[in-house]
Amino acid sequence: MRIFTAVPFTLFTLLIYNGFAFTTAAAVPDFWGQPVITWGMVSGASFELLASDLLIAVGLFFLFIEIMKATRIGTTALLDHMFSVFVFVAYLVEFLIVPQAATSVFFILTMIALIDVIAGFSISITGARRDVSFGQPELR
């Protein structure tokens, strides 16, 4: 059961992107530029949330969850960091090799995965430094 808690949430944005890129986006030109929601603002302007913007927002939300998970200690945290590196490598390889991934949206999601890796290790190292104690514990 621990292995499921170690699955990085950035993997979900990779799966969502690929799901749309290889199905819907192939049939609909400029799928990522299509508005998902349009709101009329008080100022009279019209706000459009594009499919690409929504996916980036979801990716940022998942990054927040990953940073919160990075504060954990133990073997699950180590697995989580290791899987985060694998997910980043998958993003990077797909960005370089797959034509459908050569978009700015995918590049930003790749950078989110990179930040997840860097932040995860940085937070873990900082936390580990605080856990180090020298000398014998006081007995009372």
Summary of the structure (lengths in Angstrom):
residues: 140
radius of gyration: 19.6
end to end distance: 39.3
largest distance: 72.6
contacts: 378
relative contact order: 0.17
helix: 69%
strand: 8%
